[in-house]
């Protein structure tokens, strides 16, 4: 999987998890900021709707925050979605 595909997959999973939990972008962003996040709320919202690409460290922070806020969420970090070196992508 390339980085853009990984980003879209993470965004889709985050969006689904917070929506299923009855949370919004503002709650996610607030917790993300409290945990040291650097991206503003509008950028997080744009990322979750595939309108902005975030680098892996910001995406992974959002994934970890989502997993803390939504106990049943299992949003993977970007490295967990990358193919293993030496193996072909299918």
C-alpha positions as CSV (number, residue, x, y, z in Angstrom):
1,X,0.0,0.0,0.0
2,X,1.4,3.4,-0.8
3,X,1.3,6.3,1.7
4,X,-1.8,8.0,0.1
5,X,-3.8,4.8,0.4
6,X,-2.6,4.2,3.9
7,X,-3.6,7.8,4.8
8,X,-7.1,7.3,3.3
9,X,-7.5,4.0,5.1
10,X,-6.6,5.5,8.5
11,X,-8.9,8.5,7.9
12,X,-11.8,6.3,7.0
13,X,-11.3,4.1,10.1
14,X,-10.9,7.1,12.4
15,X,-14.0,8.8,10.9
16,X,-16.1,5.6,11.3
17,X,-14.9,5.0,14.9
18,X,-15.7,8.5,16.2
19,X,-19.0,8.5,14.3
20,X,-20.0,5.1,15.8
21,X,-19.1,6.4,19.2
22,X,-21.2,9.6,18.7
23,X,-18.2,11.8,18.8
24,X,-17.2,14.6,16.4
25,X,-14.1,16.1,14.9
26,X,-14.0,18.7,17.7
27,X,-13.8,16.1,20.5
28,X,-11.1,14.1,18.6
29,X,-9.1,17.3,17.9
30,X,-9.4,18.5,21.5
31,X,-8.0,15.2,22.8
32,X,-5.3,15.2,20.1
33,X,-4.2,18.7,21.0
34,X,-4.1,17.8,24.7
35,X,-1.8,14.9,23.9
36,X,0.6,17.2,22.0
37,X,-0.9,17.3,18.5
38,X,0.2,20.1,16.3
39,X,-2.4,20.1,13.5
40,X,-5.4,22.4,13.8
41,X,-9.0,21.4,13.9
42,X,-9.7,22.4,10.3
43,X,-6.8,20.4,9.0
44,X,-7.9,17.3,11.0
45,X,-11.4,17.7,9.5
46,X,-10.0,18.1,6.0
47,X,-7.8,15.0,6.5
48,X,-10.7,12.9,7.7
49,X,-12.6,13.8,4.5
50,X,-9.6,13.1,2.2
51,X,-9.1,16.8,1.3
52,X,-5.7,17.1,3.0
53,X,-2.7,14.7,3.3
54,X,-1.1,14.5,6.7
55,X,2.3,13.0,7.3
56,X,2.4,9.6,9.2
57,X,3.4,11.0,12.6
58,X,0.3,13.2,12.7
59,X,-2.0,10.5,11.3
60,X,-0.6,8.0,13.8
61,X,-1.2,10.4,16.7
62,X,-4.8,10.7,15.6
63,X,-5.1,6.9,15.4
64,X,-3.7,6.5,18.9
65,X,-6.1,9.2,20.3
66,X,-9.0,7.5,18.5
67,X,-8.1,4.2,20.0
68,X,-8.0,5.7,23.5
69,X,-11.3,7.6,23.1
70,X,-13.2,4.7,21.5
71,X,-12.3,1.5,23.4
72,X,-13.5,-0.8,20.6
73,X,-11.6,1.1,17.9
74,X,-8.7,-0.6,16.3
75,X,-7.2,2.1,14.1
76,X,-3.7,0.9,13.0
77,X,-0.6,3.1,12.8
78,X,0.7,3.6,9.3
79,X,3.6,1.2,9.8
80,X,1.1,-1.6,10.5
81,X,-0.5,-1.0,7.1
82,X,2.8,-1.0,5.1
83,X,3.7,-4.2,3.3
84,X,6.6,-6.1,4.8
85,X,9.9,-5.4,3.0
86,X,10.7,-7.9,0.3
87,X,7.1,-8.9,-0.1
88,X,5.1,-7.8,-3.1
89,X,2.0,-5.7,-2.8
90,X,-1.2,-7.5,-3.8
